[in-house]
Amino acid sequence: MQTDPISAATGYRMALERLMRAQTLHEARKIASNALTIMFDRPQDAHISIASGYGAHTGQPFVTIGIANPSESANPIVQITTDEARRQAMYILECCDAAESDGFLVGWLGGQQLSGGQVGALLADFRAYRAQLRGRSEGTDNA
């Protein structure tokens, strides 16, 4: 079975848990053999993986978000509630919109015979206004 690194790690962990509970050598070998079929593709730089799950112990749904960086030994993984995942998704969409509108504004103002400093000052004012409309500090969410 080919999968992403986070799901593969979960599969390996589950196989080890089953292996610890095996009653016979034959059962242990079968579990180990199945675990060897789990493979994963090494992620590209800054690959984001998102997976859903359901906690057997908690009885709650969750979302797992991982950011893979193959050059690092530790890649951050976070498990959050579905409500928090939706909130973060909204922040991502807001940031996409903000980046595009910033780009439009800078491009448009740059064609108006303004200096780089003037464009930067107007962009800062625009960002502060947008943050005020959204009801939060611009430095907090970068949107």
C-alpha positions as CSV (number, residue, x, y, z in Angstrom):
1,M,0.0,0.0,0.0
2,Q,1.5,3.4,-1.1
3,T,0.5,6.4,1.0
4,D,1.7,9.7,2.4
5,P,4.3,9.7,5.3
6,I,1.8,10.6,8.0
7,S,-0.6,7.8,7.1
8,A,2.3,5.4,6.7
9,A,3.5,6.3,10.2
10,T,0.0,5.7,11.6
11,G,-0.1,2.3,9.8
12,Y,3.3,1.3,11.2
13,R,2.2,2.3,14.7
14,M,-1.0,0.3,14.4
15,A,0.9,-2.7,13.1
16,L,3.3,-2.6,16.1
17,E,0.4,-2.4,18.5
18,R,-1.2,-5.5,16.8
19,L,2.2,-7.2,16.9
20,M,2.5,-6.7,20.6
21,R,-0.9,-8.4,21.1
22,A,-0.2,-11.3,18.8
23,Q,-0.9,-14.7,20.4
24,T,1.1,-16.9,18.1
25,L,4.3,-16.7,16.1
26,H,2.3,-17.3,12.9
27,E,0.0,-14.4,13.7
28,A,3.0,-12.1,14.5
29,R,4.7,-13.0,11.2
30,K,1.5,-12.3,9.3
31,I,1.2,-8.9,10.9
32,A,4.8,-8.1,10.2
33,S,4.5,-9.2,6.6
34,N,1.5,-6.9,6.1
35,A,3.3,-4.0,7.7
36,L,6.1,-4.4,5.2
37,T,3.7,-3.6,2.4
38,I,3.2,-0.1,3.7
39,M,5.3,2.4,1.7
40,F,5.3,6.1,1.2
41,D,6.5,8.6,-1.3
42,R,9.1,11.1,0.1
43,P,7.2,14.4,0.0
44,Q,8.4,17.4,-2.0
45,D,9.7,20.5,-0.3
46,A,7.0,22.3,1.8
47,H,4.4,19.6,1.0
48,I,1.3,19.9,3.1
49,S,-0.7,16.8,3.9
50,I,-4.1,16.9,5.3
51,A,-6.0,13.8,6.6
52,S,-9.2,13.2,8.5
53,G,-9.6,10.7,11.2
54,Y,-11.8,9.6,14.1
55,G,-10.4,9.1,17.5
56,A,-11.1,5.5,18.8
57,H,-10.3,6.6,22.3
58,T,-11.9,10.1,22.3
59,G,-14.9,9.3,20.0
60,Q,-14.2,12.6,18.3
61,P,-13.4,13.5,14.6
62,F,-10.2,15.2,13.9
63,V,-8.0,16.6,11.2
64,T,-4.3,16.0,10.9
65,I,-2.1,18.6,9.2
66,G,1.5,18.0,8.4
67,I,4.1,20.1,6.7
68,A,6.9,18.0,5.2
69,N,10.4,19.3,4.6
70,P,12.6,16.5,3.4
71,S,15.8,18.3,4.5
72,E,14.7,18.5,8.1
73,S,14.7,15.6,10.5
74,A,11.6,16.8,12.3
75,N,8.5,17.7,10.3
76,P,5.7,19.4,12.2
77,I,2.4,17.6,12.5
78,V,-0.6,18.9,14.3
79,Q,-3.9,17.3,15.1
80,I,-6.8,19.7,15.5
81,T,-10.6,19.6,15.9
82,T,-12.8,19.9,12.9
83,D,-14.0,23.3,14.1
84,E,-10.4,24.5,14.3
85,A,-9.6,23.1,10.9
86,R,-12.5,25.0,9.4
87,R,-11.3,28.2,11.1
88,Q,-7.8,27.7,9.8
89,A,-9.1,27.0,6.3
90,M,-10.9,30.4,6.5
91,Y,-7.7,32.1,7.5
92,I,-5.9,30.5,4.5
93,L,-8.7,31.7,2.2
94,E,-8.5,35.2,3.7
95,C,-4.7,35.3,3.3
96,C,-5.1,34.2,-0.4
97,D,-7.5,37.1,-1.0
98,A,-5.3,39.5,0.9
99,A,-2.2,38.5,-1.0
100,E,-4.0,38.9,-4.4
101,S,-5.5,42.3,-3.4
102,D,-2.1,43.5,-2.1
103,G,-0.6,42.5,-5.4
104,F,-3.2,44.2,-7.4
105,L,-2.8,47.4,-5.3
106,V,0.9,47.5,-5.6
107,G,0.8,46.9,-9.4
108,W,-1.9,49.5,-9.9
109,L,-0.2,52.1,-7.7
110,G,3.2,51.4,-9.3
111,G,1.7,52.5,-12.6
112,Q,0.6,55.8,-11.1
113,Q,4.0,57.4,-11.0
114,L,4.4,56.9,-7.3
115,S,7.7,56.1,-5.5
116,G,8.4,52.8,-3.8
117,G,8.1,54.5,-0.5
118,Q,4.7,56.0,-1.3
119,V,3.4,52.6,-2.6
120,G,4.7,51.0,0.6
121,A,3.0,53.5,2.8
122,L,-0.3,53.2,0.9
123,L,-0.1,49.4,1.1
124,A,0.5,49.6,4.9
125,D,-2.6,51.9,5.2
126,F,-4.7,49.5,3.1
127,R,-3.6,46.5,5.2
128,A,-4.5,48.3,8.4
129,Y,-7.9,49.2,7.0
130,R,-8.5,45.6,5.9
131,A,-7.5,44.3,9.4
132,Q,-9.8,46.8,11.0
133,L,-12.7,45.7,8.9
134,R,-11.9,42.1,9.8
135,G,-11.8,43.0,13.5
136,R,-8.3,42.0,14.3
137,S,-4.7,43.2,14.3
138,E,-2.9,42.9,11.0
139,G,0.2,41.4,12.7
140,T,-1.8,38.6,14.2
141,D,-3.0,36.7,11.1
142,N,-1.1,38.4,8.2
143,A,-4.4,38.8,6.3
